[in-house]
């Protein structure tokens, strides 16, 4: 009797085909994973930039005057308006007094010139 002969061709072909399929799946999985990593990193960087911008806006808003500050400022401006009105009245009175003094001085000068 002759011993059985094993033909390795079909088994080897199936093994190589299975290894190729496993290699394709592994490559696809790693590439997909890298794309996800790249997109995740890009998204994380974008979120970091947005967080920085948001913190800057929050800081700016904290430095803005509040409603109470604006009300207080309005009251102070009204007080200044009253002070300016008083100053105008005093300046007008001083101007009028100066005009009267100029008239009196002109009369005295005219009197002294005519008296010579």
C-alpha positions in Angstrom: 0.0 0.0 0.0 1.2 3.4 -0.8 1.0 6.1 1.8 -1.5 8.9 1.3 -0.2 12.0 -0.4 -1.2 15.3 0.9 -1.6 18.1 -1.6 -0.7 21.4 0.2 -1.7 23.7 -2.6 -5.4 24.2 -1.7 -4.7 24.4 2.0 -1.8 26.9 1.5 -4.0 29.0 -0.9 -6.8 29.1 1.7 -4.4 30.0 4.5 -2.8 32.8 2.5 -6.2 34.1 1.5 -7.3 34.1 5.1 -4.1 35.9 6.1 -4.7 38.5 3.4 -8.2 39.1 4.6 -7.0 39.4 8.2 -4.3 41.8 7.0 -6.8 43.9 5.1 -9.2 44.1 8.1 -6.3 45.0 10.4 -5.0 47.7 8.1 -8.5 49.1 7.7 -9.0 49.1 11.5 -5.7 50.9 12.2 -6.2 53.5 9.4 -9.8 54.1 10.6 -8.4 54.5 14.1 -5.7 57.0 12.9 -8.4 59.0 11.1 -10.5 59.1 14.3 -7.4 60.1 16.3 -6.6 62.9 13.8 -10.1 64.2 13.8 -10.3 63.9 17.6 -7.0 65.9 18.0 -8.3 68.5 15.6 -11.5 68.7 17.5 -9.7 69.0 20.8 -7.5 71.8 19.5 -10.6 73.6 18.2 -12.3 73.3 21.6 -9.1 74.6 23.3 -9.2 77.7 21.0 -12.9 78.1 21.7 -12.4 77.8 25.4 -9.7 80.5 25.3 -12.0 82.8 23.3 -14.8 82.1 25.7 -12.6 82.9 28.7 -11.5 86.1 27.1 -15.2 87.1 26.5 -16.1 86.2 30.0 -13.3 88.3 31.4 -14.3 91.3 29.2 -17.9 90.9 30.4 -16.8 90.8 34.0 -15.0 94.1 33.5 -18.1 95.8 32.0 -20.1 98.1 34.3 -23.2 96.7 35.9 -26.7 98.1 35.8 -26.1 99.7 39.2 -22.8 101.2 38.1 -24.5 102.8 35.1 -27.3 104.1 37.4 -24.7 105.6 39.7 -22.9 107.1 36.8 -26.1 108.7 35.5 -26.7 110.2 39.0 -23.2 111.6 39.1 -23.6 113.1 35.6 -26.9 114.8 36.7 -25.0 116.3 39.7 -22.3 117.6 37.4 -24.9 119.2 35.2 -26.3 121.1 38.2 -22.7 122.2 39.1 -22.2 123.4 35.5 -25.4 125.4 35.6 -24.2 127.1 38.8 -20.8 127.8 37.3 -22.5 129.3 34.2 -24.6 131.5 36.4 -21.6 132.6 38.4 -19.6 133.2 35.2 -22.5 135.2 33.7 -22.6 137.3 36.9 -18.9 137.9 36.8 -19.0 138.8 33.1 -21.8 141.3 33.8 -19.9 142.8 36.7 -16.8 143.1 34.4 -18.9 144.9 31.8 -20.2 147.3 34.4 -16.7 147.9 35.7 -15.6 148.6 32.1 -18.4 151.1 31.7 -17.5 152.8 35.0 -13.8 152.9 34.2 -14.6 154.4 30.8 -16.7 157.1 32.4 -14.0 157.9 35.0 -11.4 158.0 32.2 -13.7 160.3 30.2 -14.3 162.5 33.2 -10.6 162.8 33.9 -9.8 163.6 30.3 -12.5 166.3 30.1 -11.4 167.8 33.4 -7.9 168.7 32.2 
